[in-house]
Amino acid sequence: MRTRGRILARRGVLDTCRRQRRRPPPLSWYLPAAAAQDAESDRVDVVEGLVIEGGIPVEVLTGIALHGGLVAAWPMPAVTAQTALDAMVEHGRTWGRPAFAQVEHDTRLQGPHQQPAAVGRVIRLCLALEVVPVFAPPRETGVQAAIDGCNAPWQAKVWTRFQHDSLGDLQARSTRDVAAHQRSAMARSEAAPRGSRFPSGGGGNSMAPWGGPSNWLRVLQMPLSYCRI
């Protein structure tokens, strides 16, 4: 391909306007503290549509720390707001609270979309723990690259590589894979911003009505032109 390009260039049949390549924006450019690596940002996602032979449905709640690189995966029959809540509390007790928690437009993580003023249980937990929830805009793959980079290896190394006899079998393999990944990322994690201590109370009652200021909820609307390279 390079030889062909040089031949065309010598014969003057190429456009004189060379393609301009711009440097990609820094990680979490829309969160100044995270972009400066002064604060950690966790990404949370749900992998759907998996079925174990025999018709056993599987969904996987996944997470990754942007700077620390620590991954998490919880295979279960179905991800609900409560199971996501329990998994995030468990993860927070082990690794601490991040400054930001970024989620996609999933009603189980954000809350009902048909009621714009409603706040879901997971978001209530974030606000109670003083973690800033961040909503990734739809169809913007760049801002979710970190969690997508976590989901693909999990599916390749755990889901696709083995024949799973049951959900428990899959969960055991997933636990071993996550533990191995966390050990390999320990040096990176130690160099990353430290998460604050998780409170012993677990973040309060996530079902209680939210009476705090609405501007605590940060909704990001990123211009599409900025993300084009």
N, C-alpha and C positions, 0 to 999 in steps of 0.2 A: 504494500500500500504506500509506503514512504517513497519507494522507487517510482511508482506511477505518479505520485505528486510532484516529484522533482522533474520528471520528464514534461509534465504538463506546464510546470512553472517555466522551464527553459523555452518552451514554445509560445509562451505568452497567452495561453488560453485560460488562465485562472483569473478569478476576480482579484482585483488589486486590494480589495478591502479584506483584511485579515480578521478572523474571528477574535473578538475581544473576550478574554477570560478574566473573570474577577475572582478574588479570593472569597471563599465562603465565609459567612458571618460566624463569629465565635459561638460556642455551645451556649444555649440559653441566652442569646443576645437580648431577648425581650425581658429578662430578669437581671438587672445590673449586678445585684449581689452574687447571684449564681454564676454569671458570666465572668466576674472577677475572681471566682473560686473562693469567695468569702462565705458562701452558704451552700448547703447541699440541696439538691432537688431530686426527689424520687419520682419515677414514672410508673404508672399503674395501667394495666391493660387486661383484656379478657380474650382468650383464644377459644373460639367456638367451633362447632361442627365436627368434633372428633367422636368416633364411635368404635368401641372395642368389639371384636368379633363376638357375635351372639346378640348384638343390638344394645350394648350397654353404652349410653350416652356419656360423654365426658366434656367438661369445660375446665379451663385452666385460668386461674387468676395469676398473673405474672407481675413482677416488679423489678426495677433496677435503680440503683443509685447512680446519678449522672456522673459524678466525679469519682466516687469510691468504687464503682463497678460491681458492687455486691448485688447479686441477683436473687430472686425468690420465685418460686412456682408452687402453686397449690392446686393439683388436679382434684376435681370433685364432680359429683353427678351434675350439678347445676350451680353456677355462681349466682348468689342472691345478695341483696344489700347487707343482710346479716352475716353471711359467710365472709363477704369481703371485709366487713367491719371487724370480725373476729381475727381474720388473717392479718390485717393491718395493725391491730393492737398487739398481736403476738410478735410481729416483725419489729414493731416499735420498742417493745420491751427488751428485745435482744440487741438492737443496733442503735436505738435512740431516735429522736424526732428530727426529721429534716426541716428546713425552713420552708420548702415548697413541696407540694404534691400535685403532679400533673396527671390529669385523667382525660380520656376521650369522651365523646358525646354518647355515653352509655347511661341509660336511665338507672341502672343498678348502682352506678358510681356517682352520678350527678343528681339524680332525682327526676321526677316526672317532667317531661318537656311540654306537656299540654298546659301546665300551670307555671308560667315564667317566674312568678314570685315565690314558688315553692323551693325549699332547700332539702336535698336528700340526706339520708342518715350518715352516709360516708362524709359528705361535706360538713355536716354538723359536727362530726367527730373532729375533722381537721380544724374547724373554727374553735372548738372547745379546747383543743390542744395548742392553739395559736400557731397552726401550720397554715400557710396561705395556699388555698386551692387554686389551681390553674387549669383552665379548660383549653385543650388543644383545639384549634379551629378545624372543622371538617375538611377532608380532602387536601390537607397540607402534610405531606409525608415527611418533610424535613424535620419538623419539630418533634416528630415521634420516632426519629431514626434510632435513638438509643434503645427504646423498648422493643422496636421491631428487630433490632440486632440481638435482643435477648430471646425473643420468641422463636426466631428461625433456628438458632442452634439447639434450643430445647426440643423442637419438633424433629430435628435431624438426629440428635444424639440419644434422645429418650423415646420419643413417640415412634419414629420410623424404624429405628435400628432393631428394636426387639419385638417379639411376639408377646403381647400382654394377655395373660389368662384371666385377669380380674382387675378391678379398679385398685384393690390393695397392692397388687403386683406393680401396677403403674406408679402408684404413689411411692412405693419403696425405691424403685429405680430413680424416680424424680428427686427424692430426698438425697440419695447418694450423689447424683449429678450436681445438684445445687451445692452440697457440702464441698465437693471437689472444686467447683468453680470459686466458691468463697475462699477456700484455702489459697488458691492460685492468685486471687485478687487481694490478699491481705495486705501486701506492701502498698499497693495503690490505695487501698482503703485507709491505711494509717496516714498517708500523705494528704488525704482529702479533708475537707472541712468536717469538723466533728458535729455530730447530731447532739441536740440537747437531751437531757435526761427525761425519760418517760415518766409521767406522774403515776403514783401508786394507785390513784383512783380510776385510771383508765379513760379519762376524758369526759366523765360525767354521763348524763342521760342523753343518748342520741335521739330519743323519741320526744323530748321536751320541746315545746314551741320555741322557735328562735326569735328572740326579741332584740338582738343586737343590731348595730347599724348595717345597712345593706351594702355600704361601700367596702366592707371587709371582704366581700366576694369579688375576686378579680377575674373578669372575663376578658380574654385576649382576642382582639380582632386584628390580625396581622395582615398588612397589604400584600396581595399576591405578587406584585411587581418586585418587592424586596427579596422574595424567595427565589426568583428566577436567576439563574447563573448564566 
